[in-house]
């Protein structure tokens, strides 16, 4: 997929499958992809990013940076902590790649204007994540 770059030092992240997954999500949501970088990093690195840019001194599973003003155009960066994703997968008893799929969908939803700061927003976002994952996770798990 043009304009999508995936960076990962771990072999568990299969870039070709993620390209297909993002393509299906953007088609499902009728989005235009201007530029998207998805970076798979460790918990220490995401903690540094979280502290530097968001003033939070802790690790988190995902951070997104949106550079687009339009809700139907993706232009941004997604940082995913592989360490936190592994912990989430154990905690929620799902496969690691399924958790990665959820986080990628979550990041894309943030980039098109979804938020999760209130309970109502979290519920709406979680429902959309579940729909996208249910429809497209076969790509990641084959």
Secondary structure as UniProt FT lines:
FT   TURN            2..3
FT   STRAND          4..8
FT   TURN            11..12
FT   HELIX           15..28
FT   TURN            29..30
FT   STRAND          32..41
FT   HELIX           43..54
FT   STRAND          62..66
FT   TURN            71..72
FT   STRAND          73..81
FT   HELIX           82..92
FT   HELIX           96..111
FT   TURN            112..113
FT   HELIX           119..141
//
